[in-house]
């Protein structure tokens, strides 16, 4: 899928097409080499960047949103410069070719890197390069050509361009990442199975709503980004390249939405992934949810289907109905089953082994010769990743973490025994060990290229 396509109904009509390869790129502006320069210079630099980008733009929606990030970082609350026929030449030359301050020659190289990071399109970059050359001598233009070769190459960055290494590296990582083949996983479950919590656990941060009500009323596409830039992209209405937690939670449940964030995966974190979230099929509030999900399961393009069971509610009639639909409409080798909420089990009342065996026997009766079953505590996995990445947990989350860490330290709750041992781990840190025991490492090992029994 090359583009995020405009939807056909309701609020989604407000969504304009945005190229996926742009939507999933990462960028860190707080480390930009010019970010600590004087306000006046940063403002002029931004004016030059805006001028060239707007004359070469391809993906108007994305590039405008990316420019807005630059404006906030470089201009802030100051007054931006509007380039006119009168001041254009002087402003741009003061940034890229100021003869009285020869050390500013670095700026033209930084500016060219920023063209690449904002425009992304090779033809647009060439056009921006051509426009920039108007302000340079022939020798200066030829030297700039070398930077273009470095950007699109894979060789070590030459010492001559070390001052632009940060920007070059970001562009290269984005370019390599977007060139990968995308792996697509669609997730389905009945209500209260913990589907949204599982998705949050795979991403490693809360980006989808979790509750006992019908949280998802339409499809949501969640994309991985090449590296962590602490920014979540949200395309609902309109495009937001820095969506806050509150904004993500307020997104209309009835509108198709698109989210891009770095996936804090424990196994192959830089793999290009799209997770498709679907509504719960047994919503008593809106029967259309089930129809939408069944339509997605039969018509969407995906590599694997992740079917989530609530381990505390196995064997219900509604579970059997949905499982039967999946069995009849999805190739069996595309399905991965997740047995979630095992953190709710109590030693004296419940048996994880018995539950796993029961699910396996039911699936074998439905025709799955060797079903892949992944026991898991999605909520504990999410807390682990948040803690591992230095996020502050609430008091309730800390209490839950302590409870689950104690529980999964016990042999009977060690879920890693249900997976082919995926961890060749020399590290003995608690968080990694718990990630293995709660099942998230094993699941990611399967999803992102591991082996199963």
C-alpha positions as CSV (number, residue, x, y, z in Angstrom):
1,X,0.0,0.0,0.0
2,X,1.8,3.2,-1.2
3,X,-0.7,5.7,0.1
4,X,-3.1,6.1,3.0
5,X,-6.2,6.4,1.0
6,X,-9.0,8.9,1.7
7,X,-12.0,7.1,3.2
8,X,-15.5,7.3,1.7
9,X,-17.8,8.3,4.6
10,X,-18.4,10.6,7.5
11,X,-15.5,12.5,9.1
12,X,-13.0,10.6,7.2
13,X,-13.8,12.7,4.1
14,X,-11.7,15.4,5.9
15,X,-8.6,13.2,5.6
16,X,-6.4,14.0,2.6
17,X,-4.1,11.5,1.1
18,X,-0.8,11.2,2.8
19,X,2.0,8.9,1.5
20,X,2.7,6.1,4.0
21,X,6.5,6.3,3.5
22,X,6.3,9.9,4.7
23,X,3.9,9.3,7.5
24,X,6.1,6.6,9.1
25,X,9.4,8.6,9.1
26,X,11.1,9.7,12.3
27,X,12.8,13.0,13.0
28,X,14.5,14.5,16.1
29,X,14.8,18.3,15.9
30,X,16.1,18.9,19.4
31,X,19.5,17.6,18.4
32,X,19.6,19.8,15.2
33,X,23.1,21.5,15.0
34,X,21.5,24.9,14.6
35,X,18.9,24.6,17.4
36,X,21.0,26.5,20.0
37,X,21.9,29.3,17.6
38,X,20.6,32.8,18.0
39,X,16.9,33.4,17.4
40,X,17.5,35.7,14.4
41,X,19.6,33.2,12.6
42,X,17.2,30.3,13.3
43,X,14.4,32.5,11.9
44,X,16.3,33.2,8.7
45,X,17.2,29.5,8.4
46,X,13.6,28.5,8.7
47,X,12.5,31.1,6.2
48,X,15.0,29.6,3.6
49,X,13.8,26.1,4.4
50,X,10.2,27.0,4.0
51,X,10.9,28.8,0.7
52,X,12.6,25.9,-0.9
53,X,10.2,23.2,0.4
54,X,7.1,25.1,-0.8
55,X,8.6,25.5,-4.2
56,X,9.3,21.7,-4.5
57,X,6.5,20.2,-2.4
58,X,5.0,16.8,-3.4
59,X,3.0,15.6,-0.4
60,X,1.4,18.9,0.7
61,X,-0.2,17.6,3.8
62,X,2.8,15.9,5.3
63,X,5.3,18.5,4.3
64,X,3.2,21.3,5.7
65,X,3.0,19.4,9.0
66,X,6.7,18.7,9.1
67,X,7.4,22.4,8.4
68,X,5.2,23.3,11.3
69,X,7.5,21.3,13.5
70,X,10.5,23.2,12.2
71,X,8.8,26.5,12.7
72,X,8.0,25.6,16.3
73,X,11.6,24.5,17.0
74,X,13.3,27.4,15.1
75,X,11.0,30.3,15.3
76,X,8.9,29.4,18.4
77,X,6.9,32.4,19.6
78,X,8.9,34.8,17.4
79,X,7.8,36.3,14.2
80,X,8.5,34.3,11.0
81,X,10.0,36.0,8.0
82,X,7.9,36.1,4.9
83,X,10.1,36.0,1.8
84,X,9.2,38.5,-1.0
85,X,10.9,39.5,-4.2
86,X,12.5,42.3,-2.2
87,X,14.1,40.3,0.7
88,X,14.3,36.8,-0.7
89,X,17.8,37.0,-2.1
90,X,19.3,38.7,0.9
91,X,17.7,36.3,3.5
92,X,18.7,33.1,1.7
93,X,22.2,34.3,0.9
94,X,22.7,35.3,4.6
95,X,22.1,31.6,5.4
96,X,23.7,29.7,2.6
97,X,26.4,32.0,1.2
98,X,27.4,34.8,3.5
99,X,31.0,35.8,2.4
100,X,31.7,37.8,5.5
101,X,31.1,34.7,7.7
102,X,32.6,31.8,5.8
103,X,32.0,29.4,8.7
104,X,28.3,29.5,7.7
105,X,29.1,27.3,4.7
106,X,28.0,24.5,7.0
107,X,24.5,25.9,6.9
108,X,23.9,25.1,3.3
109,X,24.8,21.5,4.0
110,X,22.4,21.3,7.0
111,X,19.7,23.0,4.9
112,X,20.1,20.4,2.1
113,X,19.8,17.6,4.7
114,X,16.6,19.3,6.0
115,X,15.3,19.4,2.4
116,X,15.8,15.6,2.3
117,X,14.1,15.0,5.6
118,X,11.1,17.1,4.8
119,X,10.6,16.4,1.1
120,X,11.7,12.7,1.1
121,X,10.9,12.5,-2.6
122,X,14.0,12.1,-4.8
123,X,12.7,14.3,-7.6
124,X,11.6,17.0,-5.2
125,X,15.1,16.9,-3.6
126,X,16.7,17.3,-7.0
127,X,14.5,20.4,-7.6
128,X,15.4,21.9,-4.3
129,X,19.1,21.2,-5.0
130,X,18.8,23.0,-8.3
131,X,17.1,26.0,-6.7
132,X,19.7,26.2,-4.0
133,X,22.5,26.1,-6.5
134,X,21.3,29.5,-7.9
135,X,22.7,31.1,-4.7
136,X,26.1,29.3,-5.0
137,X,29.2,29.5,-7.1
138,X,30.0,26.6,-9.5
139,X,32.6,25.2,-7.1
140,X,30.2,25.5,-4.1
141,X,27.5,23.7,-6.0
142,X,29.8,20.9,-7.0
143,X,30.9,20.4,-3.3
144,X,27.2,20.2,-2.4
145,X,26.7,17.4,-4.9
146,X,29.0,15.3,-2.7
147,X,26.5,15.6,0.1
148,X,23.7,14.2,-2.0
149,X,25.8,11.1,-2.8
150,X,26.5,10.7,0.9
151,X,22.8,10.9,1.8
152,X,21.7,8.2,-0.7
153,X,24.8,6.0,0.0
154,X,25.5,3.4,2.6
155,X,29.3,4.0,3.1
156,X,30.6,5.4,6.3
157,X,30.0,9.2,6.5
158,X,33.2,11.0,5.4
159,X,35.0,13.1,7.9
160,X,34.4,16.1,5.6
161,X,30.6,15.8,6.4
162,X,31.0,15.0,10.1
163,X,29.3,18.3,11.1
164,X,26.1,17.0,9.4
165,X,26.3,13.4,10.7
166,X,23.2,13.6,12.9
167,X,21.0,14.8,10.0
168,X,22.6,12.4,7.5
169,X,22.0,9.4,9.8
170,X,18.4,10.3,10.4
171,X,17.8,10.5,6.6
172,X,19.6,7.3,5.9
173,X,17.7,5.4,8.6
174,X,14.3,6.7,7.3
175,X,15.3,5.8,3.7
176,X,16.4,2.3,4.5
177,X,13.4,1.7,6.7
178,X,10.8,2.8,4.2
179,X,12.4,0.7,1.5
180,X,11.6,-2.5,3.6
181,X,8.7,-4.8,2.8
182,X,5.9,-4.1,5.3
183,X,4.7,-6.9,7.5
184,X,1.0,-6.6,8.3
185,X,-0.8,-8.1,11.2
186,X,-4.5,-7.8,11.7
187,X,-5.8,-8.3,15.3
188,X,-9.3,-9.6,16.2
189,X,-11.1,-10.6,19.4
190,X,-14.3,-10.5,21.2
191,X,-14.8,-7.6,23.7
192,X,-12.8,-7.7,26.9
193,X,-10.1,-10.0,25.5
194,X,-7.5,-7.3,25.9
195,X,-6.9,-6.7,22.2
196,X,-6.1,-3.0,22.6
197,X,-3.8,-3.7,25.6
198,X,-2.0,-6.3,23.5
199,X,-1.5,-3.7,20.7
200,X,-0.2,-1.2,23.2
201,X,2.2,-3.8,24.6
202,X,3.6,-4.6,21.1
203,X,4.1,-0.8,20.6
204,X,5.4,-0.4,24.1
205,X,3.3,2.7,25.0
206,X,-0.4,3.5,25.4
207,X,-1.7,4.7,22.0
208,X,-5.0,3.0,21.9
209,X,-7.9,3.1,24.4
210,X,-8.5,0.2,26.7
211,X,-11.6,-0.3,28.7
212,X,-14.5,-2.7,29.1
213,X,-16.6,-0.8,26.6
214,X,-16.3,-1.0,22.8
215,X,-13.1,1.0,22.4
216,X,-12.7,0.4,18.7
217,X,-15.6,1.2,16.4
218,X,-13.7,1.3,13.1
219,X,-10.3,0.2,11.7
220,X,-7.1,1.7,13.0
221,X,-3.8,1.2,11.2
222,X,-0.8,1.4,13.5
223,X,2.6,1.8,11.8
224,X,6.1,1.3,13.2
225,X,8.7,4.1,12.7
226,X,12.5,3.6,12.1
227,X,13.7,5.1,15.4
228,X,12.4,6.6,18.6
229,X,11.8,10.3,18.2
230,X,9.3,10.6,21.1
231,X,6.6,11.7,18.6
232,X,3.4,9.9,17.7
233,X,1.8,10.7,14.3
234,X,-2.0,10.7,14.1
235,X,-3.9,10.9,10.9
236,X,-7.5,11.3,11.7
237,X,-8.6,14.8,11.1
238,X,-6.3,16.5,10.4
239,X,-2.7,15.2,10.3
240,X,-0.8,15.6,13.6
241,X,2.9,14.8,13.9
242,X,3.0,15.3,17.6
243,X,-0.2,13.8,19.0
244,X,-0.4,13.8,22.8
245,X,-1.9,11.0,24.8
246,X,-5.0,13.0,25.4
247,X,-5.4,13.6,21.7
248,X,-5.0,10.0,20.9
249,X,-7.6,9.0,23.5
250,X,-10.0,11.7,22.1
251,X,-9.9,10.5,18.5
252,X,-13.3,9.6,17.3
253,X,-13.9,5.9,17.7
254,X,-16.2,5.9,14.6
255,X,-13.5,7.3,12.2
256,X,-10.8,5.3,10.4
257,X,-7.5,6.5,11.9
258,X,-3.8,6.0,11.3
259,X,-1.1,6.1,14.0
260,X,2.7,5.9,13.5
261,X,5.0,5.5,16.5
262,X,8.3,3.7,17.1
263,X,7.5,0.2,18.3
264,X,9.6,-0.7,21.4
265,X,10.0,-4.2,20.3
266,X,12.3,-6.6,22.2
267,X,13.0,-8.6,19.0
268,X,13.9,-6.9,15.7
269,X,12.6,-3.4,16.7
270,X,13.4,-1.8,13.3
271,X,11.3,-4.1,11.2
272,X,8.6,-2.3,9.2
273,X,5.2,-3.3,10.6
274,X,1.6,-2.3,10.3
275,X,-0.9,-3.6,12.9
276,X,-4.6,-3.3,11.9
277,X,-6.9,-3.0,14.9
278,X,-10.5,-4.1,14.4
279,X,-13.7,-3.6,16.4
280,X,-14.8,-6.3,18.9
281,X,-17.1,-8.6,17.0
282,X,-19.6,-9.2,19.8
283,X,-20.6,-5.6,20.6
284,X,-24.1,-5.6,22.0
285,X,-24.3,-1.8,21.4
286,X,-23.5,-1.9,17.6
287,X,-23.9,-5.1,15.5
288,X,-22.2,-3.3,12.6
289,X,-18.9,-3.7,14.4
290,X,-18.9,-7.4,13.8
291,X,-19.8,-6.9,10.1
292,X,-16.9,-4.4,9.7
293,X,-14.4,-6.8,11.3
294,X,-15.5,-9.8,9.3
295,X,-15.3,-7.7,6.1
296,X,-11.7,-6.6,7.1
297,X,-10.7,-10.2,7.9
298,X,-11.7,-11.3,4.4
299,X,-10.7,-8.3,2.3
300,X,-7.7,-6.6,4.0
301,X,-4.2,-7.4,2.9
302,X,-2.3,-8.9,5.8
303,X,0.4,-11.5,6.5
304,X,-0.8,-12.8,9.8
305,X,-4.0,-12.7,11.9
306,X,-3.6,-12.4,15.7
307,X,-6.6,-13.9,17.4
308,X,-6.9,-12.9,21.1
309,X,-8.6,-15.1,23.6
310,X,-9.6,-13.9,27.1
311,X,-8.2,-16.8,29.2
312,X,-10.9,-16.2,31.8
313,X,-13.7,-16.5,29.3
314,X,-12.9,-19.5,27.2
315,X,-15.6,-21.6,25.5
316,X,-18.4,-19.1,25.2
317,X,-20.9,-19.3,22.4
318,X,-19.9,-16.0,20.9
319,X,-16.2,-17.1,21.0
320,X,-17.1,-20.2,19.1
321,X,-19.1,-18.3,16.5
322,X,-16.2,-15.9,15.7
323,X,-13.6,-18.7,15.8
324,X,-15.7,-20.7,13.4
325,X,-15.9,-17.7,11.0
326,X,-12.1,-17.3,11.2
327,X,-11.6,-21.0,10.6
328,X,-13.8,-20.9,7.5
329,X,-12.5,-17.7,6.0
330,X,-8.8,-17.3,6.9
331,X,-6.0,-19.7,5.8
332,X,-5.0,-21.6,8.9
333,X,-1.3,-21.0,8.5
334,X,-1.9,-17.3,8.8
335,X,-3.4,-17.4,12.3
336,X,-1.6,-16.9,15.6
337,X,-3.6,-17.4,18.8
338,X,-2.8,-15.3,21.9
339,X,-4.2,-16.5,25.2
340,X,-4.3,-13.3,27.2
341,X,-5.1,-12.2,30.7
342,X,-3.2,-15.0,32.4
343,X,-2.2,-12.5,35.0
344,X,-5.8,-12.9,36.4
345,X,-5.3,-16.6,37.1
346,X,-5.1,-17.7,40.7
347,X,-2.9,-20.7,41.6
348,X,-5.5,-22.6,43.6
349,X,-8.4,-22.0,41.2
350,X,-6.8,-21.9,37.7
351,X,-4.3,-23.9,35.6
352,X,-2.4,-22.3,32.8
353,X,-1.3,-25.6,31.4
354,X,-4.9,-26.9,31.4
355,X,-6.2,-23.8,29.7
356,X,-3.5,-24.0,27.0
357,X,-4.2,-27.7,26.4
358,X,-7.9,-27.0,26.2
359,X,-7.5,-24.3,23.6
360,X,-5.1,-26.5,21.6
361,X,-7.6,-29.4,21.6
362,X,-10.5,-27.1,20.5
363,X,-8.4,-25.7,17.7
364,X,-7.3,-29.2,16.6
365,X,-10.9,-30.2,16.4
366,X,-11.5,-27.2,14.1
367,X,-8.8,-28.4,11.8
368,X,-5.6,-26.6,13.0
369,X,-3.0,-29.4,12.9
370,X,-0.4,-27.5,14.9
371,X,-1.9,-24.3,16.2
372,X,0.4,-21.5,17.4
373,X,-0.7,-20.6,20.9
374,X,1.0,-17.7,22.7
375,X,0.2,-17.4,26.4
376,X,0.6,-13.8,27.5
377,X,0.0,-11.1,30.1
378,X,-0.4,-8.1,27.8
379,X,-0.9,-5.6,30.6
380,X,2.3,-6.7,32.4
381,X,4.1,-6.6,29.1
382,X,3.0,-3.0,28.6
383,X,4.1,-2.0,32.1
384,X,7.5,-3.7,31.5
385,X,8.2,-1.8,28.3
386,X,7.1,1.5,29.8
387,X,9.4,0.9,32.8
388,X,12.2,-0.2,30.6
389,X,12.0,3.0,28.6
390,X,12.1,5.3,31.7
391,X,8.4,6.3,31.8
392,X,6.9,7.1,35.1
393,X,4.2,4.8,36.1
394,X,1.1,5.9,38.1
395,X,0.7,4.6,41.7
396,X,-1.8,2.0,40.4
397,X,0.5,1.0,37.6
398,X,3.4,0.6,40.1
399,X,1.2,-1.5,42.4
400,X,0.2,-3.7,39.4
401,X,3.8,-4.1,38.3
402,X,5.0,-5.2,41.7
403,X,2.1,-7.7,41.9
404,X,2.8,-9.2,38.5
405,X,6.6,-9.2,38.9
406,X,6.1,-11.3,42.0
407,X,3.5,-13.6,40.3
408,X,5.5,-14.2,37.2
409,X,8.6,-15.0,39.2
410,X,6.9,-18.2,40.3
411,X,7.6,-21.3,38.2
412,X,3.9,-22.0,37.5
413,X,3.4,-18.6,35.9
414,X,6.6,-18.8,33.8
415,X,5.0,-18.6,30.3
416,X,8.3,-19.0,28.5
417,X,8.0,-22.8,28.8
418,X,5.2,-22.6,26.2
419,X,7.5,-21.1,23.5
420,X,10.5,-22.4,21.8
421,X,13.2,-20.8,24.0
422,X,13.7,-17.5,22.0
423,X,16.2,-15.8,24.3
424,X,19.9,-16.1,24.0
425,X,20.3,-13.6,26.7
426,X,23.5,-12.8,28.6
427,X,21.8,-10.0,30.4
428,X,20.2,-10.9,33.7
429,X,18.3,-7.7,34.3
430,X,14.9,-8.1,35.9
431,X,12.9,-6.3,33.1
432,X,14.3,-8.5,30.3
433,X,13.8,-11.7,32.4
434,X,10.2,-10.7,33.2
435,X,9.5,-9.9,29.5
436,X,10.5,-13.5,28.7
437,X,8.4,-15.0,31.5
438,X,5.2,-13.0,30.7
439,X,5.2,-14.1,27.1
440,X,5.8,-10.8,25.2
441,X,9.3,-11.8,24.1
442,X,8.1,-15.1,22.8
443,X,5.2,-13.5,20.9
444,X,7.5,-10.9,19.2
445,X,10.0,-13.7,18.4
446,X,7.2,-15.4,16.5
447,X,5.7,-12.3,14.8
448,X,9.0,-10.8,13.7
449,X,10.7,-13.9,12.3
450,X,11.2,-16.5,15.1
451,X,10.5,-20.2,15.0
452,X,7.7,-22.1,16.7
453,X,7.2,-25.7,17.7
